[in-house]
C-alpha cells in the first residue's frame, strides 16, 4: 500500500535512506519483518513436520530440533516488533485513497443490485452487468442508470446518496465479529 501511495512513510531524521535513490525513504522495518518472518516460518515449519514423526524407537534428533524452538519464536517476535515499528512510521495519504475511490464508481454495483432486489426489479444482476462489465463507470452514468429504474423515489434517493467513499457494505459488522475468533 506504500507503493500504491495509500500510505506515506514519515521521514525520520538520521535514518539512512536508499544508497542509490536519495529521495527514497526505505521501508527498512517492513523489510526486516519480512526477513525474520521468513526465517521463523521455515524453522517452525521444519519443527512441525519433523517432531510428529519418529524413526524407529531411538530417534534422538528431536532434542536437537527442539533446542531451536526458541530461535523460531524469537524471529517471529522480532518480525512482529519490526512490523509495529514500521506501522508507527506510516501516515495515511487520504488524498490518494479518495482519488482512487472517486475513480471506481463500479463498486456501487453491489449495493445498487441489493436495492433493486429489495424492490423486485427483474434481473438486477444482468442489468448491472450490462452497464458495468468492462466499462468505466462514472457518477453520472450510474445516476442515469438509477433514474431509469421503476422503483420508489426513496429507493432512488438511497442510490443517489451512495458514493464509493461512504459505501461500506457489511464491513463494520464483519470487523466487529472478528472478536469472537481472537483469544
C-alpha positions as CSV (number, residue, x, y, z in Angstrom):
1,X,0.0,0.0,0.0
2,X,3.0,2.3,0.4
3,X,3.9,1.7,-3.3
4,X,0.3,2.4,-4.3
5,X,0.6,5.7,-2.5
6,X,-2.1,5.0,0.1
7,X,0.4,5.4,2.9
8,X,3.4,7.7,3.2
9,X,6.4,6.9,5.3
10,X,7.4,9.5,7.8
11,X,10.9,10.9,7.3
12,X,12.9,10.1,10.4
13,X,16.0,12.4,10.9
14,X,19.2,10.4,10.9
15,X,17.7,7.3,9.3
16,X,19.6,6.0,6.4
17,X,17.8,6.2,3.0
18,X,18.4,4.3,-0.2
19,X,22.1,4.0,-1.2
20,X,21.2,4.8,-4.9
21,X,17.9,6.8,-4.6
22,X,18.4,9.7,-2.2
23,X,14.7,10.7,-2.4
24,X,13.5,7.3,-1.2
25,X,12.5,6.5,2.4
26,X,13.4,2.8,2.8
27,X,10.8,0.6,4.4
28,X,13.6,-1.0,6.5
29,X,11.3,-2.1,9.3
30,X,9.0,-4.0,6.9
31,X,11.9,-5.5,5.1
32,X,13.4,-6.7,8.5
33,X,10.0,-8.0,9.4
34,X,9.6,-10.0,6.2
35,X,13.1,-11.5,6.5
36,X,12.6,-12.5,10.1
37,X,9.2,-14.0,9.5
38,X,10.6,-16.0,6.6
39,X,13.3,-17.5,8.8
40,X,10.8,-18.2,11.6
41,X,8.3,-19.8,9.2
42,X,10.9,-22.0,7.6
43,X,12.3,-23.2,11.0
44,X,8.9,-23.7,12.6
45,X,7.6,-25.5,9.6
46,X,10.5,-27.9,9.9
47,X,9.7,-28.5,13.5
48,X,6.1,-29.1,12.7
49,X,6.9,-31.7,10.1
50,X,9.9,-33.3,12.0
51,X,8.7,-33.6,15.5
52,X,5.5,-35.7,15.0
53,X,7.5,-38.4,13.1
54,X,9.9,-40.6,15.0
55,X,12.2,-43.0,13.1
56,X,12.2,-46.4,14.8
57,X,12.3,-46.3,18.6
58,X,15.5,-44.4,19.2
59,X,15.4,-41.1,17.5
60,X,17.4,-38.5,19.4
61,X,17.2,-35.8,16.7
62,X,14.1,-34.4,18.5
63,X,16.2,-32.9,21.3
64,X,18.4,-31.2,18.7
65,X,15.5,-29.9,16.8
66,X,13.6,-28.7,20.0
67,X,16.7,-26.6,21.0
68,X,15.8,-24.4,18.1
69,X,12.2,-23.7,19.0
70,X,13.2,-20.5,20.7
71,X,15.1,-19.4,17.6
72,X,11.9,-19.7,15.6
73,X,9.8,-17.9,18.2
74,X,12.5,-15.2,18.6
75,X,12.5,-14.5,14.8
76,X,8.7,-14.3,15.0
77,X,8.8,-11.8,17.8
78,X,11.4,-9.7,16.0
79,X,9.2,-9.7,12.9
80,X,6.1,-8.6,14.9
81,X,8.1,-5.8,16.6
82,X,9.5,-4.6,13.2
83,X,6.0,-4.6,11.7
84,X,4.7,-2.5,14.6
85,X,7.6,-0.1,14.4
86,X,7.1,0.2,10.6
87,X,3.4,0.9,11.1
88,X,4.2,3.6,13.6
89,X,6.1,5.4,10.8
90,X,3.2,5.4,8.4
91,X,0.6,8.1,7.8
92,X,-2.4,7.7,5.6
93,X,-2.5,9.6,2.3
94,X,-6.2,10.4,2.3
95,X,-6.0,12.3,-1.0
96,X,-4.6,9.3,-2.8
97,X,-7.2,6.9,-1.3
98,X,-10.0,9.4,-2.1
99,X,-8.8,9.8,-5.7
100,X,-8.8,6.0,-6.1
101,X,-12.3,5.7,-4.7
102,X,-13.6,8.5,-6.8
103,X,-12.3,6.7,-9.9
104,X,-14.1,3.4,-9.1
105,X,-17.9,4.1,-9.1
106,X,-18.4,0.5,-10.2
107,X,-18.0,-0.7,-6.6
108,X,-21.5,0.6,-6.1
109,X,-22.9,-2.2,-8.3
110,X,-23.3,-4.3,-5.2
111,X,-25.5,-2.0,-3.1
112,X,-27.5,-0.9,-6.1
113,X,-28.2,-4.5,-7.0
114,X,-29.3,-5.1,-3.4
115,X,-31.7,-2.2,-3.6
116,X,-33.0,-3.4,-6.9
117,X,-33.7,-6.9,-5.5
118,X,-35.4,-5.4,-2.5
119,X,-37.8,-3.6,-4.8
120,X,-38.5,-6.6,-7.0
121,X,-36.6,-5.4,-10.1
122,X,-36.3,-8.2,-12.6
123,X,-32.8,-9.5,-13.4
124,X,-30.8,-6.9,-11.4
125,X,-27.5,-8.7,-11.8
126,X,-27.9,-8.9,-15.6
127,X,-28.9,-5.2,-15.9
128,X,-25.9,-4.1,-13.8
129,X,-23.6,-6.5,-15.7
130,X,-24.7,-4.9,-19.0
131,X,-24.0,-1.5,-17.6
132,X,-20.7,-2.1,-15.8
133,X,-18.9,-5.1,-17.3
134,X,-15.7,-3.8,-19.0
135,X,-16.9,-0.3,-18.8
136,X,-15.6,2.8,-17.0
137,X,-18.5,3.8,-14.7
138,X,-18.9,7.4,-13.6
139,X,-21.1,9.1,-11.1
140,X,-23.2,10.5,-14.0
141,X,-23.6,7.1,-15.8
142,X,-24.6,5.4,-12.6
143,X,-27.1,8.1,-11.7
144,X,-28.6,8.0,-15.2
145,X,-29.0,4.2,-14.9
146,X,-30.7,4.5,-11.5
147,X,-33.1,7.1,-12.8
148,X,-34.4,4.5,-15.4
149,X,-35.4,2.0,-12.7
150,X,-39.0,1.5,-11.8
151,X,-38.6,1.8,-8.1
152,X,-39.9,4.2,-5.4
153,X,-38.4,7.7,-5.1
154,X,-37.0,6.8,-1.7
155,X,-35.0,4.0,-3.2
156,X,-33.7,6.2,-5.9
157,X,-32.7,8.7,-3.3
158,X,-30.9,6.0,-1.3
159,X,-29.0,5.1,-4.5
160,X,-28.2,8.7,-5.2
161,X,-26.7,9.1,-1.7
162,X,-24.3,6.3,-2.3
163,X,-20.7,7.1,-3.1
164,X,-17.6,4.9,-3.3
165,X,-16.4,6.8,-0.2
166,X,-19.4,6.2,2.0
167,X,-20.4,2.6,1.0
168,X,-19.1,0.1,3.5
169,X,-21.5,-2.8,2.9
170,X,-21.3,-5.1,5.9
171,X,-17.6,-4.4,6.6
172,X,-18.4,-2.9,10.0
173,X,-20.3,-6.0,11.2
174,X,-17.6,-8.3,9.8
175,X,-14.9,-6.3,11.6
176,X,-16.8,-6.4,14.9
177,X,-17.5,-10.2,14.5
178,X,-13.7,-10.9,14.3
179,X,-13.6,-10.5,18.1
180,X,-15.1,-14.0,18.5
181,X,-12.0,-15.5,16.8
182,X,-9.5,-13.6,18.9
183,X,-8.2,-15.1,22.1
